[in-house]
Amino acid sequence: MKKTIKILLLTFTLLTSIALFKIQDNSISAEDTSFTVTFVDYDGRVIKTIECESAPCEIIPPAKPDEKENTKFLRWSVFEEDFDDINEDTTIKAIYSLDNRVLSVGGFTIVFYSFFIVIGIIVGLTLGLREMPRIGMEKDDLMDGFLWIVPLAILGARLWYVIFEWDNFVYGSFGPSLLRILGFRSGEFSFADFGLEGLAIHGAFVTAVILAYFYTRKKKLDIWKLLDVVAVGFIIAQAFGRWGNFFNQEAHGGLVGGMNDGVANLSLKEQYEFLRHTLHIPEFIVNNMFMTSGKFIDDVGFHHPTFFYESMLNLLGFSIMMILRRVKKVHFGEIFAFYLIWYGGVRIFIETMRTDPLTFEIFGLSLKSAIVTSVLMILAGIAVSVYVRMRRKDETYANSKHTFNFKK
């Protein structure tokens, strides 16, 4: 019995000691409330250090850094409204816009805008070359058309853009105006200042379709088969191309949450949270959607990444088109018709959010050229679908290789 009592007393003593130690440890922690807030640049270089005795602490960020080449400072990694909640050692990092250059050697620079356009064209061409034999056409027919239609389509995209932004290119004497139209921004023949950032997809599409008509007439080819191939290439190229707009911080939407009487409806943190955690958009995209200045921007904050919305919708449309070309009952020309309807609808949706639309006036009305063109595309797509089903009833993908075999 005595032995049992001794064991109980020993256990009680140990438990009491542990409890007292925890209480003492907590009291020590409560007293030691000092912490350090460190502001660092993108490369980890310390810009400013603030020693805090307790929370809340007055945390004043340093002047905006400007140390990263070809980028601009956007914000600090911790929102200022959260500074008062900091109660432990914290490192706050400078966040910059993304560098829009892929490669820069001397005076020669390759930017992501051009890079993604080229990648999109290559992917579209590769898919087209694989598709041609399956529908009974020669690869050389696509390649020959590609070599002269694509450069002219790019020129068409440029001219389409210039027409709606005429005053920004054509002024002064004829020579410099022509050079600006061709991509020499300064109006002087210097490749150090060359770039075709101003391109309109609708211009490329309309030019390509017109040229494809004359090309197929000359080569005696089935235009509807070729347009189906071109449509698939076009939509995947557009999905890639929009990422060039992302790196240029252009073709974006309005301020997240909108504005009322010149005041943002949401705080910067709320704008960020909506894009990052409600829409689950990757952080590097959200950060680059923080706009501080620009030609069309009069509001600072996070803007809708319409380039991303359009790119993802184009990828979805591309996937559907890849499936349709394996369905036997689909007529040649209907994939092209689907593209017209799908992309027309996508572009109308995107244009309702864009802040930099191309516009024109007619009968006193100011209209967005992309929306007008997209409506015409949808109507044309419906007409094409009706035409090929009524006039080309036997011309279906059942006559091509590797179609789905649905068993009853």
C-alpha positions as CSV (number, residue, x, y, z in Angstrom):
1,M,0.0,0.0,0.0
2,K,2.8,2.4,0.9
3,K,4.6,1.5,-2.3
4,T,1.4,2.4,-4.3
5,I,1.1,5.8,-2.5
6,K,4.8,6.6,-3.2
7,I,4.2,5.9,-6.9
8,L,1.1,8.1,-7.0
9,L,3.0,10.9,-5.2
10,L,5.9,10.6,-7.6
11,T,3.6,10.7,-10.6
12,F,1.8,13.8,-9.2
13,T,5.1,15.5,-8.6
14,L,6.3,14.9,-12.2
15,L,3.0,16.1,-13.7
16,T,3.1,19.2,-11.5
17,S,6.7,19.9,-12.6
18,I,5.8,19.6,-16.2
19,A,2.8,21.9,-15.9
20,L,4.8,24.5,-14.1
21,F,7.6,24.3,-16.7
22,K,5.0,24.9,-19.5
23,I,3.5,27.8,-17.6
24,Q,7.0,29.3,-17.1
25,D,7.9,28.7,-20.7
26,N,4.7,30.4,-21.9
27,S,5.4,33.4,-19.7
28,I,8.9,33.7,-21.1
29,S,7.5,33.5,-24.7
30,A,4.9,36.1,-23.9
31,E,7.5,38.5,-22.7
32,D,9.8,37.9,-25.7
33,T,7.6,39.5,-28.4
34,S,10.3,41.2,-30.5
35,F,10.6,40.4,-34.2
36,T,12.2,41.6,-37.4
37,V,10.6,42.6,-40.7
38,T,12.9,42.5,-43.7
39,F,12.2,44.0,-47.1
40,V,14.2,42.3,-49.9
41,D,14.6,42.8,-53.6
42,Y,13.9,40.1,-56.2
43,D,17.4,38.7,-55.8
44,G,17.3,38.5,-52.0
45,R,19.3,41.7,-51.4
46,V,18.1,43.4,-48.2
47,I,16.5,46.8,-48.9
48,K,15.3,47.7,-45.4
49,T,15.1,46.1,-42.0
50,I,12.7,47.1,-39.3
51,E,13.1,45.9,-35.6
52,C,9.8,45.6,-33.8
53,E,9.5,45.4,-30.0
54,S,5.9,44.2,-30.1
55,A,2.9,43.9,-32.4
56,P,1.4,45.9,-33.8
57,C,4.5,47.6,-35.1
58,E,4.8,50.6,-37.4
59,I,6.0,49.1,-40.7
60,I,6.8,51.6,-43.4
61,P,7.9,50.0,-46.7
62,P,11.0,51.5,-48.4
63,A,10.8,53.4,-51.6
64,K,9.8,51.4,-54.6
65,P,12.9,49.6,-56.0
66,D,13.8,49.7,-59.6
67,E,16.7,47.2,-60.0
68,K,15.4,44.6,-62.3
69,E,16.1,45.2,-66.0
70,N,13.2,45.5,-68.5
71,T,10.6,45.1,-65.8
72,K,8.7,47.3,-63.3
73,F,8.0,47.1,-59.6
74,L,4.4,46.0,-59.0
75,R,4.0,45.5,-55.2
76,W,5.3,44.0,-52.1
77,S,4.5,40.3,-51.4
78,V,2.6,41.3,-48.2
79,F,-0.3,43.7,-48.6
80,E,0.1,46.9,-46.5
81,E,-3.3,46.3,-44.9
82,D,-1.8,43.1,-43.4
83,F,1.2,44.9,-41.9
84,D,-0.5,45.3,-38.5
85,D,-1.1,41.5,-38.3
86,I,2.7,40.7,-38.5
87,N,3.9,39.4,-35.1
88,E,6.9,37.3,-36.0
89,D,10.1,37.5,-38.2
90,T,8.8,38.2,-41.7
91,T,10.5,38.6,-45.1
92,I,8.6,40.8,-47.6
93,K,9.8,40.5,-51.2
94,A,9.5,42.9,-54.1
95,I,7.4,41.6,-56.9
96,Y,8.1,42.8,-60.5
97,S,6.4,42.4,-63.8
98,L,7.7,39.6,-66.0
99,D,10.5,40.3,-68.5
100,N,8.9,40.0,-71.9
101,R,12.2,38.9,-73.6
102,V,13.0,35.4,-74.4
103,L,16.6,36.2,-75.5
104,S,18.6,39.4,-75.8
105,V,22.1,39.4,-77.3
106,G,23.6,42.8,-78.1
107,G,21.0,44.7,-80.1
108,F,19.1,41.6,-81.1
109,T,16.1,40.7,-79.0
110,I,13.5,38.0,-79.3
111,V,10.3,38.8,-77.3
112,F,7.7,36.3,-76.0
113,Y,5.1,37.9,-78.2
114,S,6.9,36.8,-81.4
115,F,8.0,33.6,-79.8
116,F,4.5,32.4,-79.0
117,I,3.1,33.4,-82.4
118,V,5.9,31.3,-84.1
119,I,5.3,28.3,-81.7
120,G,1.6,28.4,-82.4
121,I,2.1,28.5,-86.1
122,I,4.6,25.6,-86.0
123,V,2.2,23.5,-83.8
124,G,-0.7,24.3,-86.2
125,L,1.3,23.4,-89.2
126,T,2.5,20.1,-87.7
127,L,-1.0,19.0,-86.9
128,G,-2.2,20.0,-90.3
129,L,0.6,18.0,-92.0
130,R,-0.5,14.9,-90.0
131,E,-4.1,15.4,-91.0
132,M,-3.7,15.9,-94.7
133,P,-3.1,12.2,-95.7
134,R,-6.0,11.1,-93.5
135,I,-8.5,13.1,-95.5
136,G,-7.0,12.2,-98.8
137,M,-4.9,15.3,-99.5
138,E,-1.2,15.8,-100.1
139,K,1.1,17.3,-97.4
140,D,2.8,19.4,-100.1
141,D,-0.5,21.1,-100.9
142,L,-0.7,22.4,-97.3
143,M,3.0,23.3,-97.2
144,D,2.9,25.2,-100.5
145,G,-0.1,27.2,-99.3
146,F,1.5,27.7,-95.9
147,L,4.6,29.3,-97.3
148,W,2.9,32.2,-99.0
149,I,-0.4,32.4,-97.2
150,V,1.0,32.7,-93.6
151,P,3.3,35.7,-94.3
152,L,0.4,37.5,-96.1
153,A,-2.0,36.6,-93.2
154,I,0.4,38.2,-90.7
155,L,0.5,41.3,-93.0
156,G,-3.3,41.2,-93.0
157,A,-3.4,41.1,-89.2
158,R,-1.1,44.1,-89.1
159,L,-3.1,46.1,-91.6
160,W,-6.4,45.3,-89.8
161,Y,-4.9,46.6,-86.6
162,V,-3.5,49.7,-88.3
163,I,-6.8,50.6,-89.9
164,F,-8.5,50.9,-86.5
165,E,-5.5,52.7,-84.9
166,W,-4.8,54.9,-88.0
167,D,-3.8,58.1,-86.1
168,N,-1.1,56.2,-84.1
169,F,0.7,55.2,-87.2
170,V,0.0,57.6,-90.0
171,Y,1.2,61.1,-89.3
172,G,3.9,63.3,-90.6
173,S,5.5,62.4,-93.9
174,F,4.8,59.3,-96.0
175,G,8.1,57.5,-95.4
176,P,8.1,57.4,-91.6
177,S,4.3,56.5,-91.6
178,L,4.9,53.6,-93.9
179,L,7.8,52.4,-91.7
180,R,5.6,52.6,-88.6
181,I,2.9,50.6,-90.3
182,L,5.5,47.9,-91.2
183,G,6.7,47.7,-87.6
184,F,9.5,50.2,-87.2
185,R,8.1,52.1,-84.2
186,S,10.3,55.2,-84.4
187,G,9.5,55.8,-88.1
188,E,13.2,55.0,-89.0
189,F,14.6,52.0,-90.7
190,S,16.2,50.4,-87.7
191,F,15.7,46.8,-86.6
192,A,16.7,47.7,-83.1
193,D,13.2,49.3,-82.8
194,F,11.3,46.8,-84.9
195,G,8.3,44.9,-83.6
196,L,4.8,43.8,-84.6
197,E,3.0,44.0,-81.3
198,G,-0.1,45.5,-83.0
199,L,-1.7,42.5,-84.7
200,A,-5.4,41.7,-85.0
201,I,-6.4,38.0,-85.2
202,H,-9.5,38.7,-87.2
203,G,-7.3,40.4,-89.9
204,A,-5.1,37.3,-90.2
205,F,-8.2,35.0,-90.3
206,V,-10.0,36.9,-93.0
207,T,-6.8,37.2,-95.1
208,A,-6.1,33.5,-94.8
209,V,-9.6,32.5,-95.8
210,I,-9.6,34.7,-98.9
211,L,-6.2,33.5,-100.0
212,A,-7.2,29.9,-99.3
213,Y,-10.1,30.3,-101.7
214,F,-7.9,31.4,-104.6
215,Y,-5.2,28.8,-103.7
216,T,-7.7,25.9,-103.8
217,R,-9.2,27.1,-107.0
218,K,-5.8,27.3,-108.6
219,K,-4.7,23.9,-107.3
220,K,-8.2,22.3,-107.8
221,L,-8.4,21.2,-104.2
222,D,-11.4,20.8,-101.9
223,I,-11.6,24.1,-100.1
224,W,-13.8,22.7,-97.3
225,K,-11.3,20.0,-96.4
226,L,-8.5,22.5,-96.4
227,L,-10.4,25.0,-94.3
228,D,-11.1,22.3,-91.7
229,V,-7.4,21.7,-91.4
230,V,-6.6,25.4,-91.3
231,A,-9.3,26.0,-88.6
232,V,-7.7,23.5,-86.2
233,G,-4.3,25.1,-86.8
234,F,-5.7,28.6,-86.3
235,I,-7.4,28.0,-82.9
236,I,-4.3,26.3,-81.4
237,A,-2.1,29.0,-82.7
238,Q,-4.4,31.6,-81.1
239,A,-4.2,29.7,-77.8
240,F,-0.4,30.0,-77.9
241,G,-0.4,33.6,-79.2
242,R,-2.4,35.0,-76.3
243,W,0.5,34.3,-74.0
244,G,2.6,36.9,-75.8
245,N,-0.1,39.4,-74.8
246,F,0.4,38.2,-71.2
247,F,4.1,39.0,-71.1
248,N,3.4,42.4,-72.7
249,Q,0.7,43.1,-70.0
250,E,-1.8,43.9,-72.8
251,A,-5.1,42.6,-74.0
252,H,-6.3,42.4,-70.4
253,G,-9.7,43.1,-68.9
254,G,-10.9,45.7,-66.4
255,L,-10.1,46.1,-62.8
256,V,-11.3,43.1,-60.7
257,G,-14.5,44.1,-59.0
258,G,-14.9,47.2,-61.1
259,M,-15.0,50.8,-60.0
260,N,-17.6,53.2,-58.8
261,D,-17.1,57.0,-59.2
262,G,-13.4,56.4,-59.8
263,V,-13.0,54.3,-56.6
264,A,-12.2,50.5,-56.7
265,N,-15.0,48.4,-55.3
266,L,-12.5,45.9,-53.9
267,S,-9.2,46.4,-52.0
268,L,-6.0,45.2,-53.6
269,K,-6.0,42.1,-51.4
270,E,-9.6,41.3,-52.3
271,Q,-8.8,41.6,-56.0
272,Y,-5.8,39.3,-55.5
273,E,-7.8,36.8,-53.5
274,F,-10.6,36.6,-56.1
275,L,-8.2,35.8,-58.9
276,R,-5.9,33.5,-56.9
277,H,-8.2,31.6,-54.6
278,T,-11.7,32.0,-56.1
279,L,-10.7,31.5,-59.8
280,H,-7.6,29.5,-58.8
281,I,-5.4,31.2,-61.4
282,P,-1.7,30.5,-61.0
283,E,0.1,33.1,-58.9
284,F,2.6,34.2,-61.6
285,I,-0.3,35.1,-63.8
286,V,-2.1,37.0,-61.0
287,N,1.0,39.0,-60.1
288,N,1.6,40.1,-63.7
289,M,-2.0,41.3,-63.9
290,F,-1.2,44.0,-61.4
291,M,-1.3,47.1,-63.6
292,T,0.4,50.4,-62.5
293,S,0.3,52.4,-65.7
294,G,-0.2,52.1,-69.4
295,K,-1.9,53.6,-72.4
296,F,-5.4,52.4,-71.5
297,I,-5.2,52.2,-67.7
298,D,-6.5,54.8,-65.3
299,D,-6.9,52.5,-62.4
300,V,-4.2,50.7,-60.4
301,G,-4.7,47.2,-59.3
302,F,-5.3,43.6,-60.4
303,H,-7.0,43.3,-63.8
304,H,-8.8,40.3,-65.4
305,P,-6.4,38.1,-67.4
306,T,-8.7,38.0,-70.4
307,F,-5.7,36.6,-72.4
308,F,-5.8,33.5,-70.1
309,Y,-9.6,33.1,-70.3
310,E,-9.4,33.2,-74.1
311,S,-6.4,30.9,-74.3
312,M,-8.1,28.3,-72.1
313,L,-11.4,28.5,-74.1
314,N,-9.4,28.2,-77.3
315,L,-7.8,25.0,-76.0
316,L,-11.2,23.7,-75.1
317,G,-12.5,24.5,-78.6
318,F,-9.4,22.8,-80.1
319,S,-10.1,19.6,-78.1
320,I,-13.7,19.5,-79.3
321,M,-12.5,20.0,-82.9
322,M,-10.0,17.2,-82.6
323,I,-12.8,14.9,-81.5
324,L,-15.2,16.1,-84.3
325,R,-12.7,15.2,-87.0
326,R,-13.0,11.6,-85.8
327,V,-16.8,11.5,-86.0
328,K,-18.1,9.9,-89.2
329,K,-21.3,11.9,-89.5
330,V,-19.5,15.2,-89.4
331,H,-19.3,16.8,-92.9
332,F,-16.1,18.4,-94.4
333,G,-16.4,22.1,-93.7
334,E,-18.3,21.7,-90.4
335,I,-15.1,21.9,-88.3
336,F,-14.4,25.2,-90.0
337,A,-18.0,26.2,-89.3
338,F,-17.6,25.1,-85.6
339,Y,-14.5,27.3,-85.4
340,L,-16.4,30.3,-86.7
341,I,-19.2,29.9,-84.2
342,W,-17.0,28.9,-81.3
343,Y,-14.4,31.6,-81.6
344,G,-17.0,34.2,-82.5
345,G,-18.8,33.4,-79.2
346,V,-15.5,33.3,-77.2
347,R,-14.4,36.7,-78.6
348,I,-17.7,38.4,-77.9
349,F,-17.4,37.2,-74.3
350,I,-13.8,38.4,-74.0
351,E,-14.5,41.8,-75.6
352,T,-17.1,42.6,-73.0
353,M,-14.2,42.7,-70.5
354,R,-11.3,44.1,-72.6
355,T,-10.1,47.7,-71.9
356,D,-8.3,48.2,-75.2
357,P,-10.8,47.2,-78.0
358,L,-10.4,48.4,-81.6
359,T,-13.4,50.6,-82.4
360,F,-15.0,52.4,-85.3
361,E,-18.0,54.7,-85.8
362,I,-20.9,54.3,-88.1
363,F,-24.1,56.2,-88.2
364,G,-23.0,58.0,-85.0
365,L,-22.5,54.7,-83.1
366,S,-19.2,53.6,-81.7
367,L,-18.8,49.9,-82.2
368,K,-16.2,47.3,-81.2
369,S,-14.7,45.9,-84.4
370,A,-14.0,42.5,-82.8
371,I,-17.7,42.1,-81.7
372,V,-19.0,43.1,-85.1
373,T,-16.6,40.7,-86.8
374,S,-17.4,37.9,-84.3
375,V,-21.2,38.2,-84.9
376,L,-20.5,37.9,-88.7
377,M,-18.3,34.9,-88.0
378,I,-21.2,33.2,-86.1
379,L,-23.7,33.9,-88.9
380,A,-21.2,32.6,-91.5
381,G,-20.5,29.5,-89.4
382,I,-24.3,28.7,-89.3
383,A,-24.5,29.3,-93.1
384,V,-21.5,27.1,-93.8
385,S,-22.9,24.2,-91.7
386,V,-26.3,24.4,-93.4
387,Y,-24.6,24.6,-96.9
388,V,-22.3,21.5,-96.5
389,R,-25.1,19.4,-95.0
390,M,-27.5,20.2,-97.8
391,R,-25.2,20.4,-100.8
392,R,-22.4,18.0,-99.8
393,K,-24.4,15.2,-98.1
394,D,-21.9,12.4,-98.9
395,E,-18.7,14.4,-98.1
396,T,-18.2,13.3,-94.5
397,Y,-15.4,12.1,-92.3
398,A,-16.7,8.6,-92.7
399,N,-14.6,8.7,-95.9
400,S,-11.4,9.4,-94.0
401,K,-9.1,7.2,-91.9
402,H,-9.2,6.5,-88.2
403,T,-12.7,7.6,-87.3
404,F,-14.5,6.5,-84.1
405,N,-16.4,3.3,-84.6
406,F,-19.5,3.6,-82.4
407,K,-21.1,0.2,-82.0
408,K,-24.8,-0.2,-81.6
